[in-house]
């Protein structure tokens, strides 16, 4: 198992829904989406990010909800540790990019350190096995 696969698998297992949806060693489905970092939208590609190193993909239902806020804060507070390990992190939710622009810049949650992608139609979540 490569480090990239291991990191993706561990990130998927961090979410209870993902644990049921993916098996260890399964390759992550490729996806592209509009994402936001520090309030600035950009085009995100998992394939492009994987070309630079391991990627942690995590899913959360919605920004500005209790559990999701905690999760985003924890990932953003560890951003430097992920970067030091050569890994990047992307959060994926059903939120609009407008909402994610605010969330990604909010100092209490993503704090400008965590990229979050919009999956408004649920296509990305379904590709990972979520209903």
N, C-alpha and C positions, 0 to 999 in steps of 0.2 A: 504494500500500500504506500503510495507516495505521500509526502507531507501535505500536499495540496488536498488530496482526497481525505486524508485524516482530519484536517482542519474543517473542511466542508461537512464531513460527517459529524464531528463534534458540535459544530454550530447547529446543525439540524437537530441533534439530540437535545440541545439546550431548550428547545421548544417541545412541549409535551405532544402537540399535534404532529410535529415533524418526526418525533421518535416513532410514531405509529406509521408514518407515511414512507419512510426511507429505510433501507437496509444499509448496514455498514458496507462501505466499498462501492455503493452505487454512485455512478457519476452524476454530478449536478446537471440538470437540464440547462442548456444555454438560453439566455434571455437578454433582451435589451429593454430599457425603459427610460423615461424621463425621471431624473433624480435631482436631489438638492443637497448642497453642502454649504453651510454657513449662509443660508438664505438665497443661494444662487443656483438656479436650475442648470442642469447639464445632461447630455446624452450619456447614459450608462450602458455598458456592455459587459456581461460576465466574461465572455470570451476575451475581450480586451484586457480586463482586469486580471484574469488568470495568466495572461501572457507576461504579466509583471510579477506574479507570485501568488501564493495561496490567498483564497478569499473566504471569509466567514460570511455566509448568507443567513440572516435570521428573519423570521416573519413575526409580525405583530398585527393585531386587528385594526387599531386606530390610535393616532397621535392624541395626546392630551386626555388619555384615560389612565387610571391609576397604575395598573400593572405594566402597561406599555411605557409609561413615563419612567418608571423605575428601571425597566430593561434598557431603554435608550440612555439613561443617565449612567448606568453601569458600563455599557459598552463604550460610551464617550470618555468616561473617566479612565478607561484602560486603553485608550486609543494609542498612546505612546508604546505600550507593551506589545500590542499587536504589530505596530509598525517596526519595532525593534526585532520582532520575530520574522519580519518580511511579509506579514499578512495585512490585507485590507479587510474592512468590514462594510457591509451594506445591509441596511434594514429595509424590509419590503412590507408595505401595508396597502390597504384598500383606499387610503386617503388620496385626495386630489393633490396635484403638485403645488397648488396655491397654499393649501394647509401645511404641506411638508416644507415649503419655503420658510414658513414661520417656525415650525417645529425644529428644523435643522439649525436655525440660528438661536433658538431659545437657550439662554445660559443655564437654565435649570435642567435641561434634558440633553439634547444633542450638543449644545454648546459650541457649535461651529466645527466640531471635531468628527462628527459621525454623518456619513452620507446615508440618505434615505430615499428609496425609490417608490414611485407611484405605480400601483397595480390596480387602478380603479375598476377595471373590468374583471379582475380575479384570474386573468389568464396565466400569470406567473405562478400564483399559488396552486392552480390546478395542475400545471406542468410538474410541480413537485409532489403531487398526490393529495392535495387538500381539496375537500369538497367545496 
